[in-house]
């Protein structure tokens, strides 16, 4: 992965976190599924390698879990 691809991947990850955060705040869980599905569709050609597909799936799920956990934590604190 070159520097340009790495920068693009970081930006995509940041945007994914922001969207998941906002969709949890808005109780739009189906929209989170849409974002994750769209990411999979766009990377479909890259999934010919099982190892790469598993790497992307694990990263995506951990990223979504992190964003949702942070959002739920912030919501819990804000209601105190």
mmJSON file of the N, C-alpha and C atoms, coordinates in Angstrom:
{"data_MODEL":{"atom_site":{
"group_PDB":["ATOM","ATOM","ATOM","ATOM","ATOM","ATOM","ATOM","ATOM","ATOM","ATOM","ATOM","ATOM","ATOM","ATOM","ATOM","ATOM","ATOM","ATOM","ATOM","ATOM","ATOM","ATOM","ATOM","ATOM","ATOM","ATOM","ATOM","ATOM","ATOM","ATOM","ATOM","ATOM","ATOM","ATOM","ATOM","ATOM","ATOM","ATOM","ATOM","ATOM","ATOM","ATOM","ATOM","ATOM","ATOM","ATOM","ATOM","ATOM","ATOM","ATOM","ATOM","ATOM","ATOM","ATOM","ATOM","ATOM","ATOM","ATOM","ATOM","ATOM","ATOM","ATOM","ATOM","ATOM","ATOM","ATOM","ATOM","ATOM","ATOM","ATOM","ATOM","ATOM","ATOM","ATOM","ATOM","ATOM","ATOM","ATOM","ATOM","ATOM","ATOM","ATOM","ATOM","ATOM","ATOM","ATOM","ATOM","ATOM","ATOM","ATOM","ATOM","ATOM","ATOM","ATOM","ATOM","ATOM","ATOM","ATOM","ATOM","ATOM","ATOM","ATOM","ATOM","ATOM","ATOM","ATOM","ATOM","ATOM","ATOM","ATOM","ATOM","ATOM","ATOM","ATOM","ATOM","ATOM","ATOM","ATOM","ATOM","ATOM","ATOM","ATOM","ATOM","ATOM","ATOM","ATOM","ATOM","ATOM","ATOM","ATOM","ATOM","ATOM","ATOM","ATOM","ATOM","ATOM","ATOM","ATOM","ATOM","ATOM","ATOM","ATOM","ATOM","ATOM","ATOM","ATOM","ATOM","ATOM","ATOM","ATOM","ATOM","ATOM","ATOM","ATOM","ATOM","ATOM","ATOM","ATOM","ATOM","ATOM","ATOM","ATOM","ATOM","ATOM","ATOM","ATOM","ATOM","ATOM","ATOM","ATOM","ATOM","ATOM","ATOM","ATOM","ATOM","ATOM","ATOM","ATOM","ATOM","ATOM","ATOM","ATOM","ATOM","ATOM","ATOM","ATOM","ATOM","ATOM","ATOM","ATOM","ATOM","ATOM","ATOM","ATOM","ATOM","ATOM","ATOM","ATOM","ATOM","ATOM","ATOM","ATOM","ATOM","ATOM","ATOM","ATOM","ATOM","ATOM","ATOM","ATOM","ATOM","ATOM","ATOM","ATOM","ATOM","ATOM","ATOM","ATOM","ATOM","ATOM","ATOM","ATOM","ATOM","ATOM","ATOM","ATOM","ATOM","ATOM","ATOM","ATOM","ATOM","ATOM","ATOM","ATOM","ATOM","ATOM","ATOM","ATOM","ATOM","ATOM"],
"id":[1,2,3,4,5,6,7,8,9,10,11,12,13,14,15,16,17,18,19,20,21,22,23,24,25,26,27,28,29,30,31,32,33,34,35,36,37,38,39,40,41,42,43,44,45,46,47,48,49,50,51,52,53,54,55,56,57,58,59,60,61,62,63,64,65,66,67,68,69,70,71,72,73,74,75,76,77,78,79,80,81,82,83,84,85,86,87,88,89,90,91,92,93,94,95,96,97,98,99,100,101,102,103,104,105,106,107,108,109,110,111,112,113,114,115,116,117,118,119,120,121,122,123,124,125,126,127,128,129,130,131,132,133,134,135,136,137,138,139,140,141,142,143,144,145,146,147,148,149,150,151,152,153,154,155,156,157,158,159,160,161,162,163,164,165,166,167,168,169,170,171,172,173,174,175,176,177,178,179,180,181,182,183,184,185,186,187,188,189,190,191,192,193,194,195,196,197,198,199,200,201,202,203,204,205,206,207,208,209,210,211,212,213,214,215,216,217,218,219,220,221,222,223,224,225,226,227,228,229,230,231,232,233,234,235,236,237,238,239,240],
"type_symbol":["N","C","C","N","C","C","N","C","C","N","C","C","N","C","C","N","C","C","N","C","C","N","C","C","N","C","C","N","C","C","N","C","C","N","C","C","N","C","C","N","C","C","N","C","C","N","C","C","N","C","C","N","C","C","N","C","C","N","C","C","N","C","C","N","C","C","N","C","C","N","C","C","N","C","C","N","C","C","N","C","C","N","C","C","N","C","C","N","C","C","N","C","C","N","C","C","N","C","C","N","C","C","N","C","C","N","C","C","N","C","C","N","C","C","N","C","C","N","C","C","N","C","C","N","C","C","N","C","C","N","C","C","N","C","C","N","C","C","N","C","C","N","C","C","N","C","C","N","C","C","N","C","C","N","C","C","N","C","C","N","C","C","N","C","C","N","C","C","N","C","C","N","C","C","N","C","C","N","C","C","N","C","C","N","C","C","N","C","C","N","C","C","N","C","C","N","C","C","N","C","C","N","C","C","N","C","C","N","C","C","N","C","C","N","C","C","N","C","C","N","C","C","N","C","C","N","C","C","N","C","C","N","C","C","N","C","C","N","C","C"],
"label_atom_id":["N","CA","C","N","CA","C","N","CA","C","N","CA","C","N","CA","C","N","CA","C","N","CA","C","N","CA","C","N","CA","C","N","CA","C","N","CA","C","N","CA","C","N","CA","C","N","CA","C","N","CA","C","N","CA","C","N","CA","C","N","CA","C","N","CA","C","N","CA","C","N","CA","C","N","CA","C","N","CA","C","N","CA","C","N","CA","C","N","CA","C","N","CA","C","N","CA","C","N","CA","C","N","CA","C","N","CA","C","N","CA","C","N","CA","C","N","CA","C","N","CA","C","N","CA","C","N","CA","C","N","CA","C","N","CA","C","N","CA","C","N","CA","C","N","CA","C","N","CA","C","N","CA","C","N","CA","C","N","CA","C","N","CA","C","N","CA","C","N","CA","C","N","CA","C","N","CA","C","N","CA","C","N","CA","C","N","CA","C","N","CA","C","N","CA","C","N","CA","C","N","CA","C","N","CA","C","N","CA","C","N","CA","C","N","CA","C","N","CA","C","N","CA","C","N","CA","C","N","CA","C","N","CA","C","N","CA","C","N","CA","C","N","CA","C","N","CA","C","N","CA","C","N","CA","C","N","CA","C","N","CA","C","N","CA","C","N","CA","C","N","CA","C","N","CA","C","N","CA","C"],
"label_alt_id":[null,null,null,null,null,null,null,null,null,null,null,null,null,null,null,null,null,null,null,null,null,null,null,null,null,null,null,null,null,null,null,null,null,null,null,null,null,null,null,null,null,null,null,null,null,null,null,null,null,null,null,null,null,null,null,null,null,null,null,null,null,null,null,null,null,null,null,null,null,null,null,null,null,null,null,null,null,null,null,null,null,null,null,null,null,null,null,null,null,null,null,null,null,null,null,null,null,null,null,null,null,null,null,null,null,null,null,null,null,null,null,null,null,null,null,null,null,null,null,null,null,null,null,null,null,null,null,null,null,null,null,null,null,null,null,null,null,null,null,null,null,null,null,null,null,null,null,null,null,null,null,null,null,null,null,null,null,null,null,null,null,null,null,null,null,null,null,null,null,null,null,null,null,null,null,null,null,null,null,null,null,null,null,null,null,null,null,null,null,null,null,null,null,null,null,null,null,null,null,null,null,null,null,null,null,null,null,null,null,null,null,null,null,null,null,null,null,null,null,null,null,null,null,null,null,null,null,null,null,null,null,null,null,null,null,null,null,null,null,null],
"label_comp_id":["UNK","UNK","UNK","UNK","UNK","UNK","UNK","UNK","UNK","UNK","UNK","UNK","UNK","UNK","UNK","UNK","UNK","UNK","UNK","UNK","UNK","UNK","UNK","UNK","UNK","UNK","UNK","UNK","UNK","UNK","UNK","UNK","UNK","UNK","UNK","UNK","UNK","UNK","UNK","UNK","UNK","UNK","UNK","UNK","UNK","UNK","UNK","UNK","UNK","UNK","UNK","UNK","UNK","UNK","UNK","UNK","UNK","UNK","UNK","UNK","UNK","UNK","UNK","UNK","UNK","UNK","UNK","UNK","UNK","UNK","UNK","UNK","UNK","UNK","UNK","UNK","UNK","UNK","UNK","UNK","UNK","UNK","UNK","UNK","UNK","UNK","UNK","UNK","UNK","UNK","UNK","UNK","UNK","UNK","UNK","UNK","UNK","UNK","UNK","UNK","UNK","UNK","UNK","UNK","UNK","UNK","UNK","UNK","UNK","UNK","UNK","UNK","UNK","UNK","UNK","UNK","UNK","UNK","UNK","UNK","UNK","UNK","UNK","UNK","UNK","UNK","UNK","UNK","UNK","UNK","UNK","UNK","UNK","UNK","UNK","UNK","UNK","UNK","UNK","UNK","UNK","UNK","UNK","UNK","UNK","UNK","UNK","UNK","UNK","UNK","UNK","UNK","UNK","UNK","UNK","UNK","UNK","UNK","UNK","UNK","UNK","UNK","UNK","UNK","UNK","UNK","UNK","UNK","UNK","UNK","UNK","UNK","UNK","UNK","UNK","UNK","UNK","UNK","UNK","UNK","UNK","UNK","UNK","UNK","UNK","UNK","UNK","UNK","UNK","UNK","UNK","UNK","UNK","UNK","UNK","UNK","UNK","UNK","UNK","UNK","UNK","UNK","UNK","UNK","UNK","UNK","UNK","UNK","UNK","UNK","UNK","UNK","UNK","UNK","UNK","UNK","UNK","UNK","UNK","UNK","UNK","UNK","UNK","UNK","UNK","UNK","UNK","UNK","UNK","UNK","UNK","UNK","UNK","UNK","UNK","UNK","UNK","UNK","UNK","UNK"],
"label_asym_id":["A","A","A","A","A","A","A","A","A","A","A","A","A","A","A","A","A","A","A","A","A","A","A","A","A","A","A","A","A","A","A","A","A","A","A","A","A","A","A","A","A","A","A","A","A","A","A","A","A","A","A","A","A","A","A","A","A","A","A","A","A","A","A","A","A","A","A","A","A","A","A","A","A","A","A","A","A","A","A","A","A","A","A","A","A","A","A","A","A","A","A","A","A","A","A","A","A","A","A","A","A","A","A","A","A","A","A","A","A","A","A","A","A","A","A","A","A","A","A","A","A","A","A","A","A","A","A","A","A","A","A","A","A","A","A","A","A","A","A","A","A","A","A","A","A","A","A","A","A","A","A","A","A","A","A","A","A","A","A","A","A","A","A","A","A","A","A","A","A","A","A","A","A","A","A","A","A","A","A","A","A","A","A","A","A","A","A","A","A","A","A","A","A","A","A","A","A","A","A","A","A","A","A","A","A","A","A","A","A","A","A","A","A","A","A","A","A","A","A","A","A","A","A","A","A","A","A","A","A","A","A","A","A","A","A","A","A","A","A","A"],
"label_entity_id":["1","1","1","1","1","1","1","1","1","1","1","1","1","1","1","1","1","1","1","1","1","1","1","1","1","1","1","1","1","1","1","1","1","1","1","1","1","1","1","1","1","1","1","1","1","1","1","1","1","1","1","1","1","1","1","1","1","1","1","1","1","1","1","1","1","1","1","1","1","1","1","1","1","1","1","1","1","1","1","1","1","1","1","1","1","1","1","1","1","1","1","1","1","1","1","1","1","1","1","1","1","1","1","1","1","1","1","1","1","1","1","1","1","1","1","1","1","1","1","1","1","1","1","1","1","1","1","1","1","1","1","1","1","1","1","1","1","1","1","1","1","1","1","1","1","1","1","1","1","1","1","1","1","1","1","1","1","1","1","1","1","1","1","1","1","1","1","1","1","1","1","1","1","1","1","1","1","1","1","1","1","1","1","1","1","1","1","1","1","1","1","1","1","1","1","1","1","1","1","1","1","1","1","1","1","1","1","1","1","1","1","1","1","1","1","1","1","1","1","1","1","1","1","1","1","1","1","1","1","1","1","1","1","1","1","1","1","1","1","1"],
"label_seq_id":[1,1,1,2,2,2,3,3,3,4,4,4,5,5,5,6,6,6,7,7,7,8,8,8,9,9,9,10,10,10,11,11,11,12,12,12,13,13,13,14,14,14,15,15,15,16,16,16,17,17,17,18,18,18,19,19,19,20,20,20,21,21,21,22,22,22,23,23,23,24,24,24,25,25,25,26,26,26,27,27,27,28,28,28,29,29,29,30,30,30,31,31,31,32,32,32,33,33,33,34,34,34,35,35,35,36,36,36,37,37,37,38,38,38,39,39,39,40,40,40,41,41,41,42,42,42,43,43,43,44,44,44,45,45,45,46,46,46,47,47,47,48,48,48,49,49,49,50,50,50,51,51,51,52,52,52,53,53,53,54,54,54,55,55,55,56,56,56,57,57,57,58,58,58,59,59,59,60,60,60,61,61,61,62,62,62,63,63,63,64,64,64,65,65,65,66,66,66,67,67,67,68,68,68,69,69,69,70,70,70,71,71,71,72,72,72,73,73,73,74,74,74,75,75,75,76,76,76,77,77,77,78,78,78,79,79,79,80,80,80],
"pdbx_PDB_ins_code":[null,null,null,null,null,null,null,null,null,null,null,null,null,null,null,null,null,null,null,null,null,null,null,null,null,null,null,null,null,null,null,null,null,null,null,null,null,null,null,null,null,null,null,null,null,null,null,null,null,null,null,null,null,null,null,null,null,null,null,null,null,null,null,null,null,null,null,null,null,null,null,null,null,null,null,null,null,null,null,null,null,null,null,null,null,null,null,null,null,null,null,null,null,null,null,null,null,null,null,null,null,null,null,null,null,null,null,null,null,null,null,null,null,null,null,null,null,null,null,null,null,null,null,null,null,null,null,null,null,null,null,null,null,null,null,null,null,null,null,null,null,null,null,null,null,null,null,null,null,null,null,null,null,null,null,null,null,null,null,null,null,null,null,null,null,null,null,null,null,null,null,null,null,null,null,null,null,null,null,null,null,null,null,null,null,null,null,null,null,null,null,null,null,null,null,null,null,null,null,null,null,null,null,null,null,null,null,null,null,null,null,null,null,null,null,null,null,null,null,null,null,null,null,null,null,null,null,null,null,null,null,null,null,null,null,null,null,null,null,null],
"Cartn_x":[0.857,0.0,0.897,0.665,1.476,0.867,1.55,1.132,-0.244,-0.533,-1.827,-2.96,-2.767,-3.793,-3.998,-2.906,-2.996,-3.777,-3.494,-4.213,-5.694,-6.0,-7.39,-8.097,-7.443,-8.039,-8.304,-7.403,-7.611,-8.796,-8.936,-10.067,-11.384,-11.401,-12.605,-12.954,-11.961,-12.196,-12.739,-12.202,-12.683,-14.133,-14.439,-15.817,-16.762,-16.29,-17.106,-17.421,-16.435,-16.668,-17.678,-17.54,-18.444,-19.876,-20.042,-21.388,-22.015,-21.256,-21.797,-22.185,-21.335,-21.621,-22.93,-23.06,-24.269,-25.514,-25.391,-26.552,-27.001,-26.073,-26.476,-27.195,-26.665,-27.334,-28.749,-28.939,-30.252,-31.114,-30.619,-31.321,-31.625,-30.709,-30.857,-29.91,-30.216,-29.329,-29.303,-30.393,-30.414,-29.429,-29.251,-28.309,-26.877,-26.587,-25.256,-25.035,-26.05,-25.966,-25.748,-26.409,-26.245,-24.809,-24.224,-22.841,-21.886,-22.061,-21.181,-21.366,-22.607,-22.865,-22.265,-22.398,-21.839,-20.323,-19.703,-18.255,-17.885,-18.672,-18.411,-18.603,-19.634,-19.898,-18.756,-18.287,-17.212,-15.896,-15.683,-14.445,-14.597,-15.718,-16.034,-14.918,-14.359,-13.298,-12.064,-11.81,-10.647,-10.849,-12.076,-12.376,-12.075,-11.429,-11.033,-10.044,-9.265,-8.337,-9.076,-9.204,-9.914,-9.238,-7.922,-7.18,-7.487,-7.482,-7.783,-9.228,-10.148,-11.564,-11.77,-11.115,-11.23,-10.615,-9.503,-8.846,-9.784,-10.411,-11.326,-12.557,-13.093,-14.282,-13.99,-12.883,-12.52,-12.323,-11.613,-11.389,-12.676,-13.565,-14.841,-15.702,-15.789,-16.609,-16.03,-14.722,-14.106,-14.301,-14.192,-14.389,-15.81,-16.797,-18.194,-18.457,-17.903,-18.075,-17.487,-16.315,-15.689,-16.542,-16.993,-17.802,-19.115,-19.742,-21.004,-20.775,-19.705,-19.396,-19.151,-18.381,-18.113,-19.412,-20.26,-21.523,-22.424,-22.553,-23.38,-22.816,-21.506,-20.865,-21.157,-21.042,-21.324,-22.789,-23.684,-25.101,-25.368,-24.733,-24.922,-24.433,-23.306,-22.767,-23.644,-24.157,-24.951,-26.303,-26.76,-28.057,-27.914,-26.676,-26.473,-26.791],
"Cartn_y":[-1.175,0.0,1.229,2.109,3.313,4.412,5.529,6.619,7.166,7.28,7.801,6.863,5.564,4.593,4.609,4.74,4.785,6.019,7.161,8.398,8.284,7.697,7.514,6.566,5.482,4.518,5.156,6.002,6.694,7.64,8.347,9.26,8.476,7.363,6.525,6.042,5.608,5.151,6.25,7.448,8.586,8.909,8.939,9.211,8.12,6.876,5.763,5.954,6.341,6.609,7.732,8.791,9.937,9.542,8.83,8.426,7.472,6.497,5.566,6.334,7.247,8.077,8.843,9.516,10.309,9.435,8.31,7.437,6.809,6.507,6.006,7.104,8.325,9.44,9.645,9.414,9.612,8.348,7.279,5.996,5.449,5.632,5.158,3.981,2.854,1.7,1.065,1.153,0.621,1.376,2.659,3.462,2.986,2.5,1.955,0.72,-0.125,-1.299,-0.918,0.14,0.61,1.049,1.795,2.264,1.073,0.103,-1.062,-1.902,-2.03,-2.782,-2.07,-0.755,0.013,-0.148,-0.15,-0.34,-1.711,-2.721,-4.059,-4.148,-3.501,-3.524,-2.842,-1.737,-1.005,-1.779,-2.623,-3.4,-4.815,-5.115,-6.486,-7.128,-6.409,-6.965,-7.341,-6.621,-6.903,-8.13,-8.614,-9.725,-11.094,-11.119,-12.404,-13.124,-12.344,-12.912,-13.073,-14.297,-14.549,-13.849,-13.853,-13.212,-11.723,-11.08,-9.653,-9.387,-10.218,-10.043,-10.151,-11.117,-11.26,-10.068,-9.579,-8.402,-7.19,-6.96,-5.826,-6.011,-7.22,-7.481,-7.246,-7.764,-7.554,-6.073,-5.381,-3.942,-3.15,-3.478,-2.767,-2.989,-4.238,-4.54,-3.91,-3.955,-3.316,-1.8,-1.226,0.21,0.611,-0.134,0.161,-0.04,-1.111,-1.371,-0.243,0.214,1.32,2.581,2.934,4.139,4.033,2.866,2.693,2.726,2.115,2.118,3.531,4.298,5.686,6.486,6.284,7.012,6.649,5.353,4.937,5.469,5.481,6.015,7.51,8.255,9.699,9.936,9.133,9.27,8.973,7.961,7.606,8.717,9.297,10.385,11.629,11.902,13.119,13.067,11.867,11.754,11.822,11.871,11.951,13.318],
"Cartn_z":[0.0,0.0,0.0,-0.955,-1.016,-0.129,-0.057,0.837,0.455,-0.827,-1.277,-0.861,-1.054,-0.651,0.86,1.6,3.052,3.508,2.907,3.264,2.929,1.792,1.393,2.349,2.731,3.657,5.018,5.485,6.76,6.683,5.564,5.388,5.356,4.648,4.604,6.01,6.768,8.131,9.019,8.89,9.671,9.317,8.042,7.611,8.09,8.065,8.559,10.036,10.825,12.255,12.452,11.71,11.847,11.498,10.38,9.98,10.984,11.458,12.45,13.71,14.16,15.337,15.155,14.026,13.773,13.646,12.966,12.792,14.103,14.998,16.318,17.084,17.037,17.715,17.2,15.913,15.285,15.302,15.951,15.998,14.605,13.693,12.315,12.073,12.714,12.649,11.259,10.522,9.159,8.275,8.538,7.762,7.997,9.202,9.488,8.623,8.537,7.677,6.223,5.793,4.416,4.162,5.084,4.935,4.855,5.738,5.745,4.48,4.017,2.789,1.574,1.534,0.419,0.366,1.521,1.569,1.007,1.34,0.822,-0.68,-1.189,-2.624,-3.381,-2.867,-3.54,-3.526,-2.522,-2.417,-2.956,-3.593,-4.004,-4.825,-5.769,-6.619,-5.807,-4.717,-3.872,-3.002,-2.891,-1.997,-2.613,-3.758,-4.349,-3.441,-2.719,-1.747,-0.417,0.04,1.298,2.471,2.478,3.559,3.604,2.446,2.39,2.796,2.325,2.663,4.174,4.806,6.262,6.978,6.476,7.05,7.004,5.855,5.709,6.594,6.644,7.461,8.941,9.42,10.826,11.108,10.248,10.441,10.432,9.507,9.405,10.64,11.076,12.253,13.522,13.674,14.842,14.802,13.624,13.469,13.847,13.352,13.672,15.16,15.727,17.153,17.996,17.63,18.358,18.289,17.092,16.932,17.706,17.681,18.407,19.916,20.374,21.804,22.31,21.58,21.967,21.999,21.001,20.955,22.132,22.419,23.557,24.871,24.995,26.191,26.351,25.279,25.32,25.645,25.088,25.393,26.869,27.419,28.82,29.743,29.407,30.226,30.133,28.951,28.762,29.48,29.815,30.512,32.031,32.523,33.973,34.518],
"occupancy":[1.0,1.0,1.0,1.0,1.0,1.0,1.0,1.0,1.0,1.0,1.0,1.0,1.0,1.0,1.0,1.0,1.0,1.0,1.0,1.0,1.0,1.0,1.0,1.0,1.0,1.0,1.0,1.0,1.0,1.0,1.0,1.0,1.0,1.0,1.0,1.0,1.0,1.0,1.0,1.0,1.0,1.0,1.0,1.0,1.0,1.0,1.0,1.0,1.0,1.0,1.0,1.0,1.0,1.0,1.0,1.0,1.0,1.0,1.0,1.0,1.0,1.0,1.0,1.0,1.0,1.0,1.0,1.0,1.0,1.0,1.0,1.0,1.0,1.0,1.0,1.0,1.0,1.0,1.0,1.0,1.0,1.0,1.0,1.0,1.0,1.0,1.0,1.0,1.0,1.0,1.0,1.0,1.0,1.0,1.0,1.0,1.0,1.0,1.0,1.0,1.0,1.0,1.0,1.0,1.0,1.0,1.0,1.0,1.0,1.0,1.0,1.0,1.0,1.0,1.0,1.0,1.0,1.0,1.0,1.0,1.0,1.0,1.0,1.0,1.0,1.0,1.0,1.0,1.0,1.0,1.0,1.0,1.0,1.0,1.0,1.0,1.0,1.0,1.0,1.0,1.0,1.0,1.0,1.0,1.0,1.0,1.0,1.0,1.0,1.0,1.0,1.0,1.0,1.0,1.0,1.0,1.0,1.0,1.0,1.0,1.0,1.0,1.0,1.0,1.0,1.0,1.0,1.0,1.0,1.0,1.0,1.0,1.0,1.0,1.0,1.0,1.0,1.0,1.0,1.0,1.0,1.0,1.0,1.0,1.0,1.0,1.0,1.0,1.0,1.0,1.0,1.0,1.0,1.0,1.0,1.0,1.0,1.0,1.0,1.0,1.0,1.0,1.0,1.0,1.0,1.0,1.0,1.0,1.0,1.0,1.0,1.0,1.0,1.0,1.0,1.0,1.0,1.0,1.0,1.0,1.0,1.0,1.0,1.0,1.0,1.0,1.0,1.0,1.0,1.0,1.0,1.0,1.0,1.0,1.0,1.0,1.0,1.0,1.0,1.0],
"B_iso_or_equiv":[0.0,0.0,0.0,0.0,0.0,0.0,0.0,0.0,0.0,0.0,0.0,0.0,0.0,0.0,0.0,0.0,0.0,0.0,0.0,0.0,0.0,0.0,0.0,0.0,0.0,0.0,0.0,0.0,0.0,0.0,0.0,0.0,0.0,0.0,0.0,0.0,0.0,0.0,0.0,0.0,0.0,0.0,0.0,0.0,0.0,0.0,0.0,0.0,0.0,0.0,0.0,0.0,0.0,0.0,0.0,0.0,0.0,0.0,0.0,0.0,0.0,0.0,0.0,0.0,0.0,0.0,0.0,0.0,0.0,0.0,0.0,0.0,0.0,0.0,0.0,0.0,0.0,0.0,0.0,0.0,0.0,0.0,0.0,0.0,0.0,0.0,0.0,0.0,0.0,0.0,0.0,0.0,0.0,0.0,0.0,0.0,0.0,0.0,0.0,0.0,0.0,0.0,0.0,0.0,0.0,0.0,0.0,0.0,0.0,0.0,0.0,0.0,0.0,0.0,0.0,0.0,0.0,0.0,0.0,0.0,0.0,0.0,0.0,0.0,0.0,0.0,0.0,0.0,0.0,0.0,0.0,0.0,0.0,0.0,0.0,0.0,0.0,0.0,0.0,0.0,0.0,0.0,0.0,0.0,0.0,0.0,0.0,0.0,0.0,0.0,0.0,0.0,0.0,0.0,0.0,0.0,0.0,0.0,0.0,0.0,0.0,0.0,0.0,0.0,0.0,0.0,0.0,0.0,0.0,0.0,0.0,0.0,0.0,0.0,0.0,0.0,0.0,0.0,0.0,0.0,0.0,0.0,0.0,0.0,0.0,0.0,0.0,0.0,0.0,0.0,0.0,0.0,0.0,0.0,0.0,0.0,0.0,0.0,0.0,0.0,0.0,0.0,0.0,0.0,0.0,0.0,0.0,0.0,0.0,0.0,0.0,0.0,0.0,0.0,0.0,0.0,0.0,0.0,0.0,0.0,0.0,0.0,0.0,0.0,0.0,0.0,0.0,0.0,0.0,0.0,0.0,0.0,0.0,0.0,0.0,0.0,0.0,0.0,0.0,0.0],
"pdbx_formal_charge":[null,null,null,null,null,null,null,null,null,null,null,null,null,null,null,null,null,null,null,null,null,null,null,null,null,null,null,null,null,null,null,null,null,null,null,null,null,null,null,null,null,null,null,null,null,null,null,null,null,null,null,null,null,null,null,null,null,null,null,null,null,null,null,null,null,null,null,null,null,null,null,null,null,null,null,null,null,null,null,null,null,null,null,null,null,null,null,null,null,null,null,null,null,null,null,null,null,null,null,null,null,null,null,null,null,null,null,null,null,null,null,null,null,null,null,null,null,null,null,null,null,null,null,null,null,null,null,null,null,null,null,null,null,null,null,null,null,null,null,null,null,null,null,null,null,null,null,null,null,null,null,null,null,null,null,null,null,null,null,null,null,null,null,null,null,null,null,null,null,null,null,null,null,null,null,null,null,null,null,null,null,null,null,null,null,null,null,null,null,null,null,null,null,null,null,null,null,null,null,null,null,null,null,null,null,null,null,null,null,null,null,null,null,null,null,null,null,null,null,null,null,null,null,null,null,null,null,null,null,null,null,null,null,null,null,null,null,null,null,null],
"auth_seq_id":[1,1,1,2,2,2,3,3,3,4,4,4,5,5,5,6,6,6,7,7,7,8,8,8,9,9,9,10,10,10,11,11,11,12,12,12,13,13,13,14,14,14,15,15,15,16,16,16,17,17,17,18,18,18,19,19,19,20,20,20,21,21,21,22,22,22,23,23,23,24,24,24,25,25,25,26,26,26,27,27,27,28,28,28,29,29,29,30,30,30,31,31,31,32,32,32,33,33,33,34,34,34,35,35,35,36,36,36,37,37,37,38,38,38,39,39,39,40,40,40,41,41,41,42,42,42,43,43,43,44,44,44,45,45,45,46,46,46,47,47,47,48,48,48,49,49,49,50,50,50,51,51,51,52,52,52,53,53,53,54,54,54,55,55,55,56,56,56,57,57,57,58,58,58,59,59,59,60,60,60,61,61,61,62,62,62,63,63,63,64,64,64,65,65,65,66,66,66,67,67,67,68,68,68,69,69,69,70,70,70,71,71,71,72,72,72,73,73,73,74,74,74,75,75,75,76,76,76,77,77,77,78,78,78,79,79,79,80,80,80],
"auth_comp_id":["UNK","UNK","UNK","UNK","UNK","UNK","UNK","UNK","UNK","UNK","UNK","UNK","UNK","UNK","UNK","UNK","UNK","UNK","UNK","UNK","UNK","UNK","UNK","UNK","UNK","UNK","UNK","UNK","UNK","UNK","UNK","UNK","UNK","UNK","UNK","UNK","UNK","UNK","UNK","UNK","UNK","UNK","UNK","UNK","UNK","UNK","UNK","UNK","UNK","UNK","UNK","UNK","UNK","UNK","UNK","UNK","UNK","UNK","UNK","UNK","UNK","UNK","UNK","UNK","UNK","UNK","UNK","UNK","UNK","UNK","UNK","UNK","UNK","UNK","UNK","UNK","UNK","UNK","UNK","UNK","UNK","UNK","UNK","UNK","UNK","UNK","UNK","UNK","UNK","UNK","UNK","UNK","UNK","UNK","UNK","UNK","UNK","UNK","UNK","UNK","UNK","UNK","UNK","UNK","UNK","UNK","UNK","UNK","UNK","UNK","UNK","UNK","UNK","UNK","UNK","UNK","UNK","UNK","UNK","UNK","UNK","UNK","UNK","UNK","UNK","UNK","UNK","UNK","UNK","UNK","UNK","UNK","UNK","UNK","UNK","UNK","UNK","UNK","UNK","UNK","UNK","UNK","UNK","UNK","UNK","UNK","UNK","UNK","UNK","UNK","UNK","UNK","UNK","UNK","UNK","UNK","UNK","UNK","UNK","UNK","UNK","UNK","UNK","UNK","UNK","UNK","UNK","UNK","UNK","UNK","UNK","UNK","UNK","UNK","UNK","UNK","UNK","UNK","UNK","UNK","UNK","UNK","UNK","UNK","UNK","UNK","UNK","UNK","UNK","UNK","UNK","UNK","UNK","UNK","UNK","UNK","UNK","UNK","UNK","UNK","UNK","UNK","UNK","UNK","UNK","UNK","UNK","UNK","UNK","UNK","UNK","UNK","UNK","UNK","UNK","UNK","UNK","UNK","UNK","UNK","UNK","UNK","UNK","UNK","UNK","UNK","UNK","UNK","UNK","UNK","UNK","UNK","UNK","UNK","UNK","UNK","UNK","UNK","UNK","UNK"],
"auth_asym_id":["A","A","A","A","A","A","A","A","A","A","A","A","A","A","A","A","A","A","A","A","A","A","A","A","A","A","A","A","A","A","A","A","A","A","A","A","A","A","A","A","A","A","A","A","A","A","A","A","A","A","A","A","A","A","A","A","A","A","A","A","A","A","A","A","A","A","A","A","A","A","A","A","A","A","A","A","A","A","A","A","A","A","A","A","A","A","A","A","A","A","A","A","A","A","A","A","A","A","A","A","A","A","A","A","A","A","A","A","A","A","A","A","A","A","A","A","A","A","A","A","A","A","A","A","A","A","A","A","A","A","A","A","A","A","A","A","A","A","A","A","A","A","A","A","A","A","A","A","A","A","A","A","A","A","A","A","A","A","A","A","A","A","A","A","A","A","A","A","A","A","A","A","A","A","A","A","A","A","A","A","A","A","A","A","A","A","A","A","A","A","A","A","A","A","A","A","A","A","A","A","A","A","A","A","A","A","A","A","A","A","A","A","A","A","A","A","A","A","A","A","A","A","A","A","A","A","A","A","A","A","A","A","A","A","A","A","A","A","A","A"],
"auth_atom_id":["N","CA","C","N","CA","C","N","CA","C","N","CA","C","N","CA","C","N","CA","C","N","CA","C","N","CA","C","N","CA","C","N","CA","C","N","CA","C","N","CA","C","N","CA","C","N","CA","C","N","CA","C","N","CA","C","N","CA","C","N","CA","C","N","CA","C","N","CA","C","N","CA","C","N","CA","C","N","CA","C","N","CA","C","N","CA","C","N","CA","C","N","CA","C","N","CA","C","N","CA","C","N","CA","C","N","CA","C","N","CA","C","N","CA","C","N","CA","C","N","CA","C","N","CA","C","N","CA","C","N","CA","C","N","CA","C","N","CA","C","N","CA","C","N","CA","C","N","CA","C","N","CA","C","N","CA","C","N","CA","C","N","CA","C","N","CA","C","N","CA","C","N","CA","C","N","CA","C","N","CA","C","N","CA","C","N","CA","C","N","CA","C","N","CA","C","N","CA","C","N","CA","C","N","CA","C","N","CA","C","N","CA","C","N","CA","C","N","CA","C","N","CA","C","N","CA","C","N","CA","C","N","CA","C","N","CA","C","N","CA","C","N","CA","C","N","CA","C","N","CA","C","N","CA","C","N","CA","C","N","CA","C","N","CA","C","N","CA","C","N","CA","C","N","CA","C","N","CA","C"],
"pdbx_PDB_model_num":[1,1,1,1,1,1,1,1,1,1,1,1,1,1,1,1,1,1,1,1,1,1,1,1,1,1,1,1,1,1,1,1,1,1,1,1,1,1,1,1,1,1,1,1,1,1,1,1,1,1,1,1,1,1,1,1,1,1,1,1,1,1,1,1,1,1,1,1,1,1,1,1,1,1,1,1,1,1,1,1,1,1,1,1,1,1,1,1,1,1,1,1,1,1,1,1,1,1,1,1,1,1,1,1,1,1,1,1,1,1,1,1,1,1,1,1,1,1,1,1,1,1,1,1,1,1,1,1,1,1,1,1,1,1,1,1,1,1,1,1,1,1,1,1,1,1,1,1,1,1,1,1,1,1,1,1,1,1,1,1,1,1,1,1,1,1,1,1,1,1,1,1,1,1,1,1,1,1,1,1,1,1,1,1,1,1,1,1,1,1,1,1,1,1,1,1,1,1,1,1,1,1,1,1,1,1,1,1,1,1,1,1,1,1,1,1,1,1,1,1,1,1,1,1,1,1,1,1,1,1,1,1,1,1,1,1,1,1,1,1]
}}}
